[in-house]
Amino acid sequence: MPTNEQRREAAKRKLERQLANRAERARKRRMFGVVGTVVAVVAVVGLVYWLANRSDDPVTPADASTSPSADAEAPVDTPANIPTALAPAPKRPKALPAKVTCEYPAEAGKPAAKPVQAPPTADISAEGTVVATANIAGGDVKLTLDRTLAPCAVNSFVSLAKQGYFNDTRCHRLTTSDGLQVLQCGDPSASGSGGPGYSFDDEVFPELKYGRGILAMANAGKNPQTNKGTNGSQFFIVYGTAELPPNYSAFGTIDAESLKKIDEIAKKGTTRKGSPGDGSPKDAVTISTVSVA
């Protein structure tokens, strides 16, 4: 039978073993915690590296030289429907004076996209029409320019045409969505930002509406420094619908036969640049010449 001393010694050894086991378990827990933390950090770093270096483009940098162009890869949008009826030709509710004065101030920091002189400014007729013919994508498009609507726009367009400004230029924009169906041209740089180096004010009125067959000036809104219009050389042909506010100077019309050529261009589609139905024509559209009768 163990003595009290022996029992005390046995209890002491048992306690020492328990304390040693606890310490070992604690050491292992700490080791596993450190390893787990390291693994987690490595996983996070790896994930970040993968996200930073992955490419959504299926073409690798090595294949870029042989990859299709960005335009070729972009979606091509075509008009779902093109109306056939011509819109009524716009009419001013109140006629302008027989002659007007136009202003074509130079645009600071915006040189002409193609060498050209500004048009005359004094005694500009606001009566009658001028017939022009634009050869677009190999077909003649007849434009009837209406001085009674926008004499300064007509004066500028005729001046640019006679100087050959529009010759051998590309129409840079085509829209095909319902509500906006236009072909936009008149920028020799084909960038959408080029112009003749001068600008002129809007010639609009609240009753102005746009539709199939209307010819109008494109602009960038009001110049914040002068509160004047930003019309230049860019214009658009409405071949379908155009639900636009009366902020764009309508200065003529296109006849039904000529619009068939624009319809052909539209049906080939536009290569999307951002919004669906808005981009550059799928097939390059070039204005070879613009002649004035």
Secondary structure, DSSP 4 states (H G I P E B T S, - for coil): ---HHHHHHHHHHHHHHHHHHHHHHHHHHHHHHHHHHHHHHHHHHHHHHHHHH--SSSS-GGGGGGSPPHHHHS-EE--S----SPPPPP--SSPPPSEE----PBPTT---SS--PPPP-SSEE-SSEEEEEEEETTEEEEEEEETTT-HHHHHHHHHHHHTTTTTTEE--EEE-BTTEEEEEE--TTSSSS---SB-B-----TT----TTEEEE---SB-TTT--B-B-S-EEEEEEEE---S-S-EEEEE-HHHHHHHHHHHHH-EEESSSTTEEEESS--EEEEEEE-
